[in-house]
Amino acid sequence: MPDAHADADVHAPAEAATDPAAPHQRPAVQVRGLWKRYGEQIAVQGIDLELPAGQFIGLVGPNGAGKTTTLSMITGLLRPDSGTVEIGGHDVWQDPAEVKARIGVLPEGLRMFERLSGRELLAYTGRLRGLPGDEVDKRATQLLDVLDLAGAQNKLVVDYSTGMRKKIGLAAALLHNPEVLFLDEPFEGVDPVSAQTIRGVLERYTRSGATVVFSSHVMELVESLCDWVAVMARGKIRAQGALADVRGDAPSLQNAFLELVGAREQGSGDNLDWLGGGAR
């Protein structure tokens, strides 16, 4: 993150600011017996998770593992067939208004009001959240600056690049100062410069005592960012815990991950004798 932005006021969550011990008194997220079925296909099979507060948490797994379905159920975007989810001690489905006030969400493929400019989108989002107009404008200015969007703040979102859309979506998710931030593949399709900017903001955010939960299938990224990981495959949690514990004696998280998900060694392509060498 550039030093010029070091004094930008990205606020700590209210509970963390008033009582530094509070985020560690209970899990940020508690999931018990979560199930989701689509016809004959079981997407999530009775998973249990206990995600610690104040940490950078990765939910990792191969494509089709059930990560997006799990995050959608945890954040109240998709109703589970059975099971419970608590965030900050509040049930997602029994007390949705309280939970939604405490979380920020950046789903994969987020739909936005594309005929608003970036600044207008933040102004609209903040006012929907019930924030005073002056506070919304102040926070929007800071977030646009830190996320390197100040020069595009009056440009319509429909004309934003993929990286810019991820950054304005992140700004909208952070605007109300949530306790827990959920991100589904936040670095997918993002250029290295935008990825580094997003990473810097998220690292600052967790240092304030907040919690970030993000899904990914890129183990190198997870290993460099996360304190705690949950490995998912075929709708089940294969392992969860501190990064070092999940990695164990494996030389990298990638190696541990392949073993945990039961990845079989694929063929080397010897039967593709027509491929390469200019053959037709």
C-alpha angles and dihedrals in degrees: 000000000000115000090233088074097044093106096049110130106240097164126226116238112275096246093049091049095051099038117019091194095052099086090056097051093081138009116278089227130017119189122185127185097338115184134177127176130182106197106298093347118092108208098178122023114204099299126185121202135173110189116194120232124246097027142106104249128192124203102198136181144125121283110290094023093125099256097131092044090051094049091046091055094044092053096045097251093114127033114232122227088232141343136070136261125197125188117189088348094305124114111242094218100033096046105023098156092055092047095047090053089057101047140064120205133197106180123194110265092016113195113222139183091266097184090065123084119243092260093045090051091054092045091051094045094049094050091048086056090056097248118150113261095242091051092048091052092048094049092043091054091050095047093046089051097046093045092049093243099117092102091053098039093111094044118103114258090231087069095050121113121239092264093048091050090052090050096048089046089052090049091052091049092051098041097093093046100245125201093223127030120201119199126182110206093330094178098045110125093358121135118239095255093052091043091055091049092050091046092052093052092048093049090051090048094054091047087063090063098264126129128239121196116185136168124224144150093207105100096188090058093047092048092052095047112028134085094186133025141189118202116212131189132166092355096307135100108243097182139350134183144078112347093245091051094050092046091049114166094340115118091236142003088253091062093046090047094053090051094046095050093045096241111184121216108261125223118272093233096255090147091059092083090149093061118098132352092087092281118154 
